[in-house]
Structure formats: structure tokens, C-alpha cells
Amino acid sequence: MEVVYPRCCGLDVHKQSVVACLLVRDERGRRQKELRTFGTMTADLLRLGDWLQAAGCTAVAMESSGVYWKPIFNLLEDAFVLLVVNAQHIKAVPGRKTDVRDAEWIAGDPLGACSSTACCAPASSRPPRSASCGS
């Protein structure tokens, strides 16, 4: 399988937490994995983005269930290639029962979004934003 993004991150997104799995492949193709959990407040998401940029991450894949992915998309869209993954596909993969395993799978363990383009597509446009009250 061809590695599309040698430095990528998979996000398992929830209402109050984001589990991130950063995968980095060296010049020999060896993979290093780092897992972290972040909150969903703006400051937490900015720390997530800073961590990914410091690691040289170029692509971020996240599941698309519900609306919880939208703030992450909005905050990271200028710094990374963003991939929105079909949540139905993730749920159908047997043995992926934990947030950490979901994040690892999304990142490319072994056939996730950043290792293959089979189950995801780059987000073609920014998600719709809600109008503020009184506008």
C-alpha cells in the first residue's frame, strides 16, 4: 500500500474530547506513533494544532459523525490537509472498540485514511457556519 501522507494524524472526535494519533514515517518507512487526548474548547484545539505543526504533520483525518468535527475543521483548515472520514465505515470495522483504536485506524493502522485514499476524500470546501444571533 502506498503511503499518501508520511506525517499524518487521525482524530476520534467526541463532544468533550478528541483522541489524536500522530503517525510519522521516517526515511526507511518505519512508523512512530504518538497518542494524545485533548479537550474540545478552543484553547485545547489550538494546542492540538500547535502539537501537530511542531511534529511536521501535513494531513489530519477525522470522522464526520455529528457536528463535533466542525470546530476542529474551522481551526485547522489553514494549516493542514483535512480529510473527513465516513463514520459509518469506521464503525463497521471489527475490533475497533476504543477511541484510541479508532484514532489509530483513522491515521493509518493499518488501512486508515492517511495511508490510503480508499475511504476518505479531502474536504472540498469549508463547512457551513451558523449565522450569529441578531445577524
C-alpha positions in Angstrom: 0.0 0.0 0.0 1.3 3.5 -0.9 1.7 5.9 2.0 0.0 9.1 0.9 0.9 11.3 3.9 4.1 10.3 5.8 3.3 12.6 8.7 -0.4 12.5 9.5 -2.9 12.4 12.4 -6.2 10.6 12.9 -8.7 12.2 15.2 -11.6 10.4 17.0 -13.8 13.3 17.8 -16.3 13.4 20.7 -18.3 16.1 22.4 -15.8 16.7 25.2 -12.6 15.1 24.0 -10.5 14.5 20.9 -8.2 11.5 20.8 -5.3 12.1 18.4 -3.0 9.5 16.9 0.0 11.1 15.2 1.9 8.8 12.8 5.3 9.7 11.5 7.2 7.6 9.0 11.0 8.0 8.7 13.0 7.8 5.6 13.2 4.0 6.0 9.5 3.7 6.3 9.4 2.8 10.0 6.4 4.2 11.7 6.3 6.0 15.0 3.0 6.6 16.8 2.1 9.1 19.5 -1.3 9.3 21.1 -2.7 12.3 23.0 -6.1 13.3 24.2 -7.3 16.9 24.0 -10.4 18.8 25.3 -12.7 20.5 22.8 -12.5 24.1 24.0 -10.8 26.5 21.6 -7.6 26.7 23.7 -7.4 22.8 23.7 -7.9 22.6 19.9 -5.2 25.3 19.3 -2.8 23.2 21.4 -3.7 20.2 19.2 -2.9 22.3 16.1 0.4 23.5 17.7 1.4 20.0 18.6 0.7 18.7 15.1 2.6 21.6 13.4 5.6 21.1 15.7 5.7 17.5 14.6 5.6 18.4 11.0 2.2 16.9 10.4 0.7 17.7 7.0 -2.6 15.9 7.0 -5.4 15.4 9.6 -8.2 12.9 9.1 -11.3 12.9 11.3 -14.6 11.1 11.5 -17.6 13.0 10.3 -20.4 11.9 12.7 -22.5 14.6 14.2 -21.3 18.2 14.3 -18.4 17.9 16.7 -15.8 17.8 13.9 -16.7 21.3 12.6 -14.9 23.5 15.2 -11.7 21.4 14.6 -12.1 21.8 10.9 -12.5 25.5 11.2 -9.4 25.9 13.4 -7.1 23.6 11.5 -8.2 24.3 7.9 -5.5 26.8 7.1 -2.6 24.7 8.4 -3.3 21.1 7.2 -4.8 19.0 4.5 -8.1 17.9 6.2 -9.8 14.6 5.4 -13.3 13.9 6.6 -13.8 10.2 7.0 -17.1 8.4 6.7 -18.0 7.5 10.3 -20.2 4.6 9.1 -17.1 2.9 7.6 -15.2 3.3 10.8 -18.0 1.8 12.9 -18.1 -1.2 10.5 -14.5 -2.2 11.1 -14.5 -5.2 13.5 -12.3 -5.0 16.6 -12.2 -1.2 16.7 -13.9 -0.6 20.0 -12.0 2.1 21.7 -11.3 5.8 21.0 -7.6 5.1 20.8 -8.1 2.3 18.3 -10.4 4.5 16.2 -7.8 7.3 16.1 -5.1 4.8 15.2 -7.3 3.3 12.4 -8.1 6.8 11.0 -4.4 7.7 11.0 -3.5 4.5 9.1 -3.2 1.5 11.4 -3.2 -0.5 9.0 -5.5 0.8 6.3 -6.8 4.2 7.6 -7.4 7.5 5.9 -3.8 8.8 5.8 -2.3 5.6 4.4 -4.9 5.2 1.6 -7.4 7.4 -0.2 -9.9 4.5 -0.3 -12.2 5.6 2.5 -12.0 9.3 2.5 -11.7 12.4 0.4 -10.2 15.9 1.0 -12.8 18.3 2.3 -13.6 20.3 -0.8 -14.9 23.4 1.0 -15.2 24.7 4.5 -18.3 23.5 6.4 -21.3 25.8 6.7 -21.1 28.2 9.6 -24.1 29.1 11.6 -25.2 32.7 11.5 -24.7 34.5 14.8 -27.7 35.7 16.7 -29.1 39.1 15.5 -27.5 39.0 12.1 
